Amino acid sequence: MKLEGEVRIPSGCAIAAVISRDGKKMTGELITNAMKPMHDRSNGLGGGFAGYGIYPEYRELYALHIFFDDRTARENCERFLEKRFEIVQSEIIPTRKIPAITDEPIIWRYFVAPLKSVLASVQLDEKAFVAETVMKINSEAEGAYVFSSGKNMGAFKAVGFPEDVGEFYKLEEYEGYSWTGHGRYPTNTPGWWGGAHPFTLLDYSIIHNGEISSYDANRRYIEMFGYKCTLQTDTEVMTYIMDYLLRVQSLTLEEASAVIAAPFWSTIANKPSEEDRRLNTYLRTVYSSLLVTGPFSIVFGFTGGLMALNDRLKLRSMVVGEKDDRVFIASEEAAIRTMEPDVGEIRAPFGGEPVIVRVKEGVEL
């Protein structure tokens, strides 16, 4: 008989998240510890975290976290960045050597502001310009991968178990009002540093448990709008879908959820409100190629909030709990109780039901 840990876990991958509605800071140690009881949901081929509010001294600058294969790749990328941005700060991301994390690339971060002269010449707004720059580096720059590009937030990921990745990046030294964490159990794609979760673009981040059966259709559609899927995993496309729907198409989070986890036609037909029927019919029709099929649970991070969402059949586990100003999300109750032993009622959202939590209005982020 095979023991636990010796067999493939088709529902594997671990997700966890926490946010303070009051914008109170928490160290990254909290989310790192939350991953420990879910250790067997991962297999050591990827772990990662995203923290929001962690760079207050550079809050108005884009924080570019980049993996480099070697010094030459870094120097070439820096020359490219200097043509597009004012680089206010450039430094290696602090890490600690631990036996569990090996073969690390050069891990660097830049705090940058787009050059106004360049923005005027390309006629793009800041966010579109930064997104285009990320795509260009990841698809064309040899040996360089941008894995985080938002303001006052950052992703930290590696090949390893998530609790080891948290220790490697010294997350206990960072403080943020919101954190997400992921332990990877890759089933169809390779385990490598760039392929670990979260996947990010600007301040958007995605952690995901499941498989995207519609990946090819989703990818072909989203790449028509300039997005390029280069990181060798299906989850990457979900980040770009959310960016397209929210930033480019100006949909709300609720509307974006109704695109990627669209209700069945029979469910739409039975909605009591004519307005709801019309809206959901419109979303399913116009954005039909962005319906994400297959089992999934995701946590979507953005400046000032989190959203948790299951596929419409709820084929992956995800639970939510609250205590005081904090909201907790995880694959398992044990992870939530590691963060807050006295958490109140823990509930499992319905399939396709978005759970959206925002920091209170007026709180400085």
Secondary structure as a PSIPRED ss2 file (coil, helix, strand):
# PSIPRED VFORMAT (PSIPRED V4.0)

   1 M C   1.000  0.000  0.000
   2 K C   1.000  0.000  0.000
   3 L C   1.000  0.000  0.000
   4 E C   1.000  0.000  0.000
   5 G C   1.000  0.000  0.000
   6 E C   1.000  0.000  0.000
   7 V C   1.000  0.000  0.000
   8 R C   1.000  0.000  0.000
   9 I C   1.000  0.000  0.000
  10 P C   1.000  0.000  0.000
  11 S C   1.000  0.000  0.000
  12 G C   1.000  0.000  0.000
  13 C C   1.000  0.000  0.000
  14 A E   0.000  0.000  1.000
  15 I E   0.000  0.000  1.000
  16 A E   0.000  0.000  1.000
  17 A E   0.000  0.000  1.000
  18 V E   0.000  0.000  1.000
  19 I E   0.000  0.000  1.000
  20 S E   0.000  0.000  1.000
  21 R C   1.000  0.000  0.000
  22 D C   1.000  0.000  0.000
  23 G C   1.000  0.000  0.000
  24 K C   1.000  0.000  0.000
  25 K C   1.000  0.000  0.000
  26 M E   0.000  0.000  1.000
  27 T E   0.000  0.000  1.000
  28 G H   0.000  1.000  0.000
  29 E H   0.000  1.000  0.000
  30 L H   0.000  1.000  0.000
  31 I H   0.000  1.000  0.000
  32 T H   0.000  1.000  0.000
  33 N H   0.000  1.000  0.000
  34 A H   0.000  1.000  0.000
  35 M C   1.000  0.000  0.000
  36 K H   0.000  1.000  0.000
  37 P H   0.000  1.000  0.000
  38 M H   0.000  1.000  0.000
  39 H H   0.000  1.000  0.000
  40 D H   0.000  1.000  0.000
  41 R H   0.000  1.000  0.000
  42 S C   1.000  0.000  0.000
  43 N C   1.000  0.000  0.000
  44 G C   1.000  0.000  0.000
  45 L C   1.000  0.000  0.000
  46 G C   1.000  0.000  0.000
  47 G E   0.000  0.000  1.000
  48 G E   0.000  0.000  1.000
  49 F E   0.000  0.000  1.000
  50 A E   0.000  0.000  1.000
  51 G E   0.000  0.000  1.000
  52 Y E   0.000  0.000  1.000
  53 G C   1.000  0.000  0.000
  54 I C   1.000  0.000  0.000
  55 Y C   1.000  0.000  0.000
  56 P H   0.000  1.000  0.000
  57 E H   0.000  1.000  0.000
  58 Y H   0.000  1.000  0.000
  59 R C   1.000  0.000  0.000
  60 E C   1.000  0.000  0.000
  61 L C   1.000  0.000  0.000
  62 Y E   0.000  0.000  1.000
  63 A E   0.000  0.000  1.000
  64 L E   0.000  0.000  1.000
  65 H E   0.000  0.000  1.000
  66 I E   0.000  0.000  1.000
  67 F E   0.000  0.000  1.000
  68 F E   0.000  0.000  1.000
  69 D C   1.000  0.000  0.000
  70 D C   1.000  0.000  0.000
  71 R H   0.000  1.000  0.000
  72 T H   0.000  1.000  0.000
  73 A H   0.000  1.000  0.000
  74 R H   0.000  1.000  0.000
  75 E H   0.000  1.000  0.000
  76 N H   0.000  1.000  0.000
  77 C H   0.000  1.000  0.000
  78 E H   0.000  1.000  0.000
  79 R H   0.000  1.000  0.000
  80 F H   0.000  1.000  0.000
  81 L H   0.000  1.000  0.000
  82 E H   0.000  1.000  0.000
  83 K C   1.000  0.000  0.000
  84 R C   1.000  0.000  0.000
  85 F E   0.000  0.000  1.000
  86 E E   0.000  0.000  1.000
  87 I E   0.000  0.000  1.000
  88 V E   0.000  0.000  1.000
  89 Q E   0.000  0.000  1.000
  90 S E   0.000  0.000  1.000
  91 E E   0.000  0.000  1.000
  92 I E   0.000  0.000  1.000
  93 I C   1.000  0.000  0.000
  94 P C   1.000  0.000  0.000
  95 T C   1.000  0.000  0.000
  96 R C   1.000  0.000  0.000
  97 K C   1.000  0.000  0.000
  98 I C   1.000  0.000  0.000
  99 P C   1.000  0.000  0.000
 100 A C   1.000  0.000  0.000
 101 I C   1.000  0.000  0.000
 102 T C   1.000  0.000  0.000
 103 D C   1.000  0.000  0.000
 104 E C   1.000  0.000  0.000
 105 P C   1.000  0.000  0.000
 106 I E   0.000  0.000  1.000
 107 I E   0.000  0.000  1.000
 108 W E   0.000  0.000  1.000
 109 R E   0.000  0.000  1.000
 110 Y E   0.000  0.000  1.000
 111 F E   0.000  0.000  1.000
 112 V E   0.000  0.000  1.000
 113 A E   0.000  0.000  1.000
 114 P E   0.000  0.000  1.000
 115 L C   1.000  0.000  0.000
 116 K H   0.000  1.000  0.000
 117 S H   0.000  1.000  0.000
 118 V H   0.000  1.000  0.000
 119 L H   0.000  1.000  0.000
 120 A H   0.000  1.000  0.000
 121 S H   0.000  1.000  0.000
 122 V H   0.000  1.000  0.000
 123 Q C   1.000  0.000  0.000
 124 L C   1.000  0.000  0.000
 125 D C   1.000  0.000  0.000
 126 E H   0.000  1.000  0.000
 127 K H   0.000  1.000  0.000
 128 A H   0.000  1.000  0.000
 129 F H   0.000  1.000  0.000
 130 V H   0.000  1.000  0.000
 131 A H   0.000  1.000  0.000
 132 E H   0.000  1.000  0.000
 133 T H   0.000  1.000  0.000
 134 V H   0.000  1.000  0.000
 135 M H   0.000  1.000  0.000
 136 K H   0.000  1.000  0.000
 137 I H   0.000  1.000  0.000
 138 N H   0.000  1.000  0.000
 139 S H   0.000  1.000  0.000
 140 E H   0.000  1.000  0.000
 141 A C   1.000  0.000  0.000
 142 E C   1.000  0.000  0.000
 143 G C   1.000  0.000  0.000
 144 A E   0.000  0.000  1.000
 145 Y E   0.000  0.000  1.000
 146 V E   0.000  0.000  1.000
 147 F E   0.000  0.000  1.000
 148 S E   0.000  0.000  1.000
 149 S C   1.000  0.000  0.000
 150 G C   1.000  0.000  0.000
 151 K E   0.000  0.000  1.000
 152 N C   1.000  0.000  0.000
 153 M E   0.000  0.000  1.000
 154 G E   0.000  0.000  1.000
 155 A E   0.000  0.000  1.000
 156 F E   0.000  0.000  1.000
 157 K E   0.000  0.000  1.000
 158 A E   0.000  0.000  1.000
 159 V C   1.000  0.000  0.000
 160 G C   1.000  0.000  0.000
 161 F C   1.000  0.000  0.000
 162 P H   0.000  1.000  0.000
 163 E H   0.000  1.000  0.000
 164 D H   0.000  1.000  0.000
 165 V H   0.000  1.000  0.000
 166 G H   0.000  1.000  0.000
 167 E H   0.000  1.000  0.000
 168 F H   0.000  1.000  0.000
 169 Y C   1.000  0.000  0.000
 170 K C   1.000  0.000  0.000
 171 L H   0.000  1.000  0.000
 172 E H   0.000  1.000  0.000
 173 E H   0.000  1.000  0.000
 174 Y C   1.000  0.000  0.000
 175 E E   0.000  0.000  1.000
 176 G E   0.000  0.000  1.000
 177 Y C   1.000  0.000  0.000
 178 S E   0.000  0.000  1.000
 179 W E   0.000  0.000  1.000
 180 T E   0.000  0.000  1.000
 181 G E   0.000  0.000  1.000
 182 H E   0.000  0.000  1.000
 183 G E   0.000  0.000  1.000
 184 R C   1.000  0.000  0.000
 185 Y C   1.000  0.000  0.000
 186 P C   1.000  0.000  0.000
 187 T C   1.000  0.000  0.000
 188 N C   1.000  0.000  0.000
 189 T C   1.000  0.000  0.000
 190 P C   1.000  0.000  0.000
 191 G C   1.000  0.000  0.000
 192 W C   1.000  0.000  0.000
 193 W H   0.000  1.000  0.000
 194 G H   0.000  1.000  0.000
 195 G H   0.000  1.000  0.000
 196 A C   1.000  0.000  0.000
 197 H C   1.000  0.000  0.000
 198 P C   1.000  0.000  0.000
 199 F E   0.000  0.000  1.000
 200 T E   0.000  0.000  1.000
 201 L E   0.000  0.000  1.000
 202 L C   1.000  0.000  0.000
 203 D C   1.000  0.000  0.000
 204 Y E   0.000  0.000  1.000
 205 S E   0.000  0.000  1.000
 206 I E   0.000  0.000  1.000
 207 I E   0.000  0.000  1.000
 208 H E   0.000  0.000  1.000
 209 N E   0.000  0.000  1.000
 210 G E   0.000  0.000  1.000
 211 E C   1.000  0.000  0.000
 212 I C   1.000  0.000  0.000
 213 S C   1.000  0.000  0.000
 214 S C   1.000  0.000  0.000
 215 Y H   0.000  1.000  0.000
 216 D H   0.000  1.000  0.000
 217 A H   0.000  1.000  0.000
 218 N H   0.000  1.000  0.000
 219 R H   0.000  1.000  0.000
 220 R H   0.000  1.000  0.000
 221 Y H   0.000  1.000  0.000
 222 I H   0.000  1.000  0.000
 223 E H   0.000  1.000  0.000
 224 M H   0.000  1.000  0.000
 225 F H   0.000  1.000  0.000
 226 G C   1.000  0.000  0.000
 227 Y C   1.000  0.000  0.000
 228 K C   1.000  0.000  0.000
 229 C C   1.000  0.000  0.000
 230 T C   1.000  0.000  0.000
 231 L C   1.000  0.000  0.000
 232 Q C   1.000  0.000  0.000
 233 T C   1.000  0.000  0.000
 234 D C   1.000  0.000  0.000
 235 T C   1.000  0.000  0.000
 236 E H   0.000  1.000  0.000
 237 V H   0.000  1.000  0.000
 238 M H   0.000  1.000  0.000
 239 T H   0.000  1.000  0.000
 240 Y H   0.000  1.000  0.000
 241 I H   0.000  1.000  0.000
 242 M H   0.000  1.000  0.000
 243 D H   0.000  1.000  0.000
 244 Y H   0.000  1.000  0.000
 245 L H   0.000  1.000  0.000
 246 L H   0.000  1.000  0.000
 247 R H   0.000  1.000  0.000
 248 V H   0.000  1.000  0.000
 249 Q C   1.000  0.000  0.000
 250 S C   1.000  0.000  0.000
 251 L C   1.000  0.000  0.000
 252 T C   1.000  0.000  0.000
 253 L H   0.000  1.000  0.000
 254 E H   0.000  1.000  0.000
 255 E H   0.000  1.000  0.000
 256 A H   0.000  1.000  0.000
 257 S H   0.000  1.000  0.000
 258 A H   0.000  1.000  0.000
 259 V H   0.000  1.000  0.000
 260 I H   0.000  1.000  0.000
 261 A C   1.000  0.000  0.000
 262 A C   1.000  0.000  0.000
 263 P C   1.000  0.000  0.000
 264 F C   1.000  0.000  0.000
 265 W H   0.000  1.000  0.000
 266 S H   0.000  1.000  0.000
 267 T H   0.000  1.000  0.000
 268 I H   0.000  1.000  0.000
 269 A H   0.000  1.000  0.000
 270 N C   1.000  0.000  0.000
 271 K C   1.000  0.000  0.000
 272 P C   1.000  0.000  0.000
 273 S C   1.000  0.000  0.000
 274 E H   0.000  1.000  0.000
 275 E H   0.000  1.000  0.000
 276 D H   0.000  1.000  0.000
 277 R H   0.000  1.000  0.000
 278 R H   0.000  1.000  0.000
 279 L H   0.000  1.000  0.000
 280 N H   0.000  1.000  0.000
 281 T H   0.000  1.000  0.000
 282 Y H   0.000  1.000  0.000
 283 L H   0.000  1.000  0.000
 284 R H   0.000  1.000  0.000
 285 T H   0.000  1.000  0.000
 286 V H   0.000  1.000  0.000
 287 Y C   1.000  0.000  0.000
 288 S H   0.000  1.000  0.000
 289 S H   0.000  1.000  0.000
 290 L H   0.000  1.000  0.000
 291 L C   1.000  0.000  0.000
 292 V C   1.000  0.000  0.000
 293 T C   1.000  0.000  0.000
 294 G C   1.000  0.000  0.000
 295 P C   1.000  0.000  0.000
 296 F E   0.000  0.000  1.000
 297 S E   0.000  0.000  1.000
 298 I E   0.000  0.000  1.000
 299 V E   0.000  0.000  1.000
 300 F E   0.000  0.000  1.000
 301 G E   0.000  0.000  1.000
 302 F E   0.000  0.000  1.000
 303 T C   1.000  0.000  0.000
 304 G C   1.000  0.000  0.000
 305 G E   0.000  0.000  1.000
 306 L E   0.000  0.000  1.000
 307 M E   0.000  0.000  1.000
 308 A E   0.000  0.000  1.000
 309 L E   0.000  0.000  1.000
 310 N E   0.000  0.000  1.000
 311 D C   1.000  0.000  0.000
 312 R C   1.000  0.000  0.000
 313 L C   1.000  0.000  0.000
 314 K C   1.000  0.000  0.000
 315 L C   1.000  0.000  0.000
 316 R C   1.000  0.000  0.000
 317 S C   1.000  0.000  0.000
 318 M C   1.000  0.000  0.000
 319 V E   0.000  0.000  1.000
 320 V E   0.000  0.000  1.000
 321 G E   0.000  0.000  1.000
 322 E E   0.000  0.000  1.000
 323 K E   0.000  0.000  1.000
 324 D C   1.000  0.000  0.000
 325 D C   1.000  0.000  0.000
 326 R E   0.000  0.000  1.000
 327 V E   0.000  0.000  1.000
 328 F E   0.000  0.000  1.000
 329 I E   0.000  0.000  1.000
 330 A E   0.000  0.000  1.000
 331 S C   1.000  0.000  0.000
 332 E C   1.000  0.000  0.000
 333 E H   0.000  1.000  0.000
 334 A H   0.000  1.000  0.000
 335 A H   0.000  1.000  0.000
 336 I H   0.000  1.000  0.000
 337 R H   0.000  1.000  0.000
 338 T H   0.000  1.000  0.000
 339 M H   0.000  1.000  0.000
 340 E C   1.000  0.000  0.000
 341 P C   1.000  0.000  0.000
 342 D C   1.000  0.000  0.000
 343 V C   1.000  0.000  0.000
 344 G C   1.000  0.000  0.000
 345 E C   1.000  0.000  0.000
 346 I E   0.000  0.000  1.000
 347 R E   0.000  0.000  1.000
 348 A C   1.000  0.000  0.000
 349 P C   1.000  0.000  0.000
 350 F C   1.000  0.000  0.000
 351 G C   1.000  0.000  0.000
 352 G C   1.000  0.000  0.000
 353 E C   1.000  0.000  0.000
 354 P C   1.000  0.000  0.000
 355 V E   0.000  0.000  1.000
 356 I E   0.000  0.000  1.000
 357 V E   0.000  0.000  1.000
 358 R E   0.000  0.000  1.000
 359 V C   1.000  0.000  0.000
 360 K C   1.000  0.000  0.000
 361 E C   1.000  0.000  0.000
 362 G C   1.000  0.000  0.000
 363 V C   1.000  0.000  0.000
 364 E C   1.000  0.000  0.000
 365 L C   1.000  0.000  0.000
